[in-house]
Amino acid sequence: MSNLAEGLTFKRGLRLKNRLVVAPMTTKMSFFDGIVTNDEIDYYALRTGEVGAFITAAANVHKGGKGWDGELGVYDDRFIPGLSKLAAAIKKNHTKAILQLFHGGRMTDSKVLQGAQPVAPSAIAAERPAAETPRALVEEEIIEILESFKQATERAIKAGFDGVELHGANTYLIQQFFSPHSNRRTDDWGGSLEKRVKFIDDLVDGVTAVVDQSGVKDFIVGYRFSPEEYENPGIRLSDTLFLVDRLADKPLDYLHLSMSNYRNHSVSDEFKAKPIIEYINETINGRLPLIGVGDIRNGQDAKEVLATADLAAIGRAILIDPHWAQKVLDDQDHLIRTELSHYDRDELHISNGVWGFLEGMMPERLK
């Protein structure tokens, strides 16, 4: 088990001062066009400085991939000045700033896209209320989207971030290419498991090549993934272990699990003997650092995660208590703020988007 206060150095040289990371969480605080707002900067600045790294909310790499209003944009050079301010706000007291890159794929709608139809690997609607049927991407568009991730990485470097995280989780476009539910293609980009991983292969290889050829020092690349889907057909843990094994041999700096609770077990009968995170950790087998996440509320939870992971990502708890990390590092769990009222929202720079996120995930802690 690693000590929470112990540092960690990634392959590309970046060093974190401790094992605590702020998980990426949707804020919906940017302007309608993706520009960073002052309120957004205040939100990040309040919660940084104590953790080893802070991963931002998802930043859209392509105009056609916008997932919701109030989302960060990184698909044009005009976003660099605002992103530079955001990176600088996060990089307090040696906390490292990681920009999460994503494309919404079918998990958006024509209203958000100002009349345009959502796109995805195949013309299959998501299994959610009022989901629109997307248009299947043609190969030239797939290549263009891959290129947009590379260009977004270049902008993150110019903006002063310490790394990027590829958002291959939560059913967005990267995951959609890997999923047998959303990817029914019969060309080189889908069908078999090997073909469904092609987009991820090309994406990771392309983005890491951009970083390594740029000459930037101590800039890392991570990959986030969800272990299972509820759809049938859908991603199962056996698929994910195949993907994790493949990614662990890539020139990445870390893998980041996305789960609601770090104690979760698989829905598959063959993987019920222990929590999912243990199967993931065993598959990685020390090749890359793993970030564990999911309902970490106190120092004991964080230590339990570090029994099978290298870093612990904190989400909702640090929204409620911006100084959660220092209290945990000081072994003062009893001082952690655990409830939030409407009257606290201004003090904590919590927007409607963040409040809605908290209401959906932990209503018992809101007053």
N, C-alpha and C positions, 0 to 999 in steps of 0.2 A: 504494500500500500504506500503510495506517495504522500508526502506531507503537503497540505494545502499551500503552504508558503514556499515550497520548493520550486525553483525555476525550471524551465524547459526550453531547450534549444532545438529548433527545427533543422531539417536538412539544408535549407538555403541560408542558414546562419541567424535568422531572427530568434531572439531570446525573449521569452515571457518571464516576468518577475515572480509569478505564482501560477497555480493551477486552476484559477477561477476565470471564467469567460462569461461575458454577457451574451446570451443567445439572441439570434435575430428575431425581432418581433415587429409585426405590422403596426405602424403608427398612424398612417393616413394624415400626415402633418405637412406634406409638401404642397406647393402651389398646384393648381389644376394642370399646369404644363410640366410638372416634375422638378421645378426649381426648389432648392432648399429654402426653408423659411427660418426666421429668427426664433420662432417658438420651437421649431424642430431642433435647432442647435442648442437651445436652453435645455430641452428634454435630455439630449445626449450628455451635455456637459455636467448635468446634475448627478448622473449615474456613473461617471467614469473616474479614473484616477486611482482607484483601489484594486480593481481587477487586473489580471494580466492582459486581457484583450477584450475588445468590444466589437461584436459583429453587427453591422447595420441591418436595418430592414431591407427588404428586397429592392434592388435598383434595376429598372427595366433597361435591357440592352437594345431593344428594337421598338420602334414606334407602334408596330402592330402587335406587340406583346404586352401591352399595358394591362394589368390585372384589375386595378381599382383606382378610383380617384384619390388624390393625395399621396400618390406613390412617387418615390425617388426616380429620377431619370438619369441615364448615363449613356444614351444613344446618340449624343451629339456633343461637340466640343463646347457648346454654350453652357453645358452643365458643369464644366470644370471649376470655374470660380466658386460656385456655391458648394461643390463637393470638397474643395480645398478648405473652406471654412469649417465644414463638418469634420473633416479629418483632423484639423488643428484642434477643434474643440474636444475631440475624443482623446487626443494624444497628450493627456495631462498626467504628470507624475509617472511617465514611462509606460502608460497603458498603450497597447498597440491597437491600431484602427484597421478593421477588415471590412471591405465593401462586398456585400452579397450581390451576386449577379444572377438575373433570372429572366425568363420569358414566360408569360402566363399561359400561352397555348390556348386550349379550349376552356380553361378556367377563368373566362371573362365573358363579356357580352358586347353586343353591337352599340349599346348606349355608351359604355366606357370608351369604346373605340370610335366614337363619333360616326356611327353608321356602318362601319366596316364589319364584315363577318369575321368571327374568330377563326384561327387556323390551328391545325393539329396534324399529327402524322396521318390520321385517317378521319373520314367524315363520320365519326361516332360521337354522339353527345355524352357528356359526363352523366353519371347517375346521381343527379341532384335536382332539386325542384327548379323548374323553369330554365333548365340548361338548354342553350342553343346548340344546334348541330353545327360543328365547325366545317370549314372547307379544308380538304386534304392538301397539304403542301406539295408542290412539285419540287423536283430535285434542285432546280436552280435556287428556289427559295430556301431550301434547307442549307445549301452552301452559303447563302447570304446571311442566314441567322448564325451559322457557325462563325462567320467572319465578324459579325456584330459583337459576339462575345470576346473575340480577340481585340477588337477596337475598344471595347469597354474596359478591358484590362489595361490597355495603353493609357486610357484616360484616368484610371484609378492610380496608376503610377505617377502620372503628371500631377494629379491632385494631392499627392503626398500620403496616400494610404500605405499601410505596411503589408497589405495582401488583399486577395480576393477569395471569396468562397462561391463555388458553383452550386446553385440551388437546384439540386437534383431530387428534391423531396416534395412532399405535400401536394402531389398530383399535378405539378406544373409541367411545362413543355419537356424538360429534360427527362423527367420521370415518364411522361407520356410516350416517349420513344421506346422506353424499356418495357412498358406495360403491355401485356397481350390484350388488354381491354381496349386501350386507346390506339394501339398500333396494329392494324390489320393489313399492313402493306404486303405486297408480294414482290417488291423489288429488292435492291441491296440494303434498304433501310428498314426492313421489317420482315416478319414471318417467324423464322426460327429464333431461338434465344441468342445465338451468335450474331444474327443480323440485327436483332433489336438492340444490341449493345453497340452497334457501329457508331451511332450518333454520339454516344458518351465517349467512346474511344477517340473519335476525331476531335471532339470538344476538348477533352483533357489534354491530348497531345498538342493541339493548336494553342491553347492558352498557356500551357507550361513552356512551349517553345517561344512564345512572345516574351515571357518573363526572362527566360534564360538568354535570349538574344538581345534584350534591351540594355544590358549592362547594369541594371539596377541591383543594388546590394540589399540583402536581408528582406526580400519581398517574397511572401509565401502564397501558395495556392492550395486551398482546401476544397473538399467535396462533401456536400450534405445529401443524405439519402433517407428515405422512409423504408422500413423493412418489409412491410406487407400492405396489401390492398384488400378491401372487403369485396370488391367486384369479382364476378365470376364470368369469364376468366379474369384473373388479376395476378399481380405480383405476389408470390409466396416466399417464405423465408429461404427455401432452397434456391430460388432465383437470385435472391439478394446475396446469399453466401457466394454464389458464382460471381456476381458483380464485385463484391468486396474483395474476393481473391484476386480478381483481375486488376482492380484499382490499386491494391496494395503493392503491386509491382510497377505502377506508373510513377512518373516523377512528380508526385504530389507531396505535400507536406503534412497533411492530416486528413482523416475521415471524420465526419460529424454525423452521428445518429440523430434522427428526428423521431421522437416518441412523446406521448403525453405523460408517461410515467416510466422511470428507469427500471421499475420492477416488473414491467409487462412480460407476459409469456406469449409464445406464438399461438396462432389459431390452428396451426398444423399439428396433427397428432404426433408426427415424428420428431417434433422439437419442443415438447412440453416439459422435459425433464428439468430445465433451468431457464432463467430469464433470457430474453433475446440478446441482451447486451453481452452475455457470456459467450454465446455462439459467435457473435460478431468478433469479439476480442480473440477468441481461439483461432478464427479464420485469418485474421490479420497477422497473428503470431509475431508481433514485435516489429513488423516491417514498416509500419507508420503509426504515429500517435492517433489515438481515438478520443474523440470528445463525446462524453456521455451526457444525457440530458433527460429531463422529465420529472416535474413536480419535486424538485429539490427545494426544500423549505428551510433547512437549517444546516449547521456544520456537520452534524452526524450524517445527514443525507448525502452531503457532498463527499464525505469520507467513504461512505458505502459505494458511491459511484466510482471513486478512484481505486477501489479494489479490483475493478475490471476495466478501467479506462485510464487515460493519461491526463485528461482535463475534464472539468465539470462545468457545464454551461447552465447558467441561472437565468430564468425568464421572469415569470410573474412575481416572484418574491422580491426582486430588485425594483420592480415597478412600485411596489408598496413601500419598500424601505430602500432608498437610494444608497444608504450606507450599510447595506446588508453584508457586503464583502468584508469590510473592515471589522465588523462585529464578529463575523465567523472566524476571521484570521486571528482575532484577539481571544478566541474561545469564549465569547460572550453571547451565546445563543439567546439567553434570557432577555437581552435588550432588543432583539429583533422586533420591529413593528410588523404585526401580522394582519391588521385590519385597516380598512380605508373607508372614509366617508366622502360624500359629495363635496363637503366643505374643504377637503384636503386637495382637491383637484388642481386648483391654481398654484398652490404651494409646491406640488409635485410635478407641475407641467404635464398633466395628463389630459390629452385631447379626447374628443368624442370617440375617435377610432380606438385609442388605447383603452378607454373605459369600456367600450363594447367588447373588446377582447377579454378584459377581466371578468365582465359579467358572464360571458359564455364559458369561461374556464374555471373560475373559482368564485361563484356568487356567494358562498358562505363567508367570505372574508370581506365583503362589501357591506357598508352600513348606510 
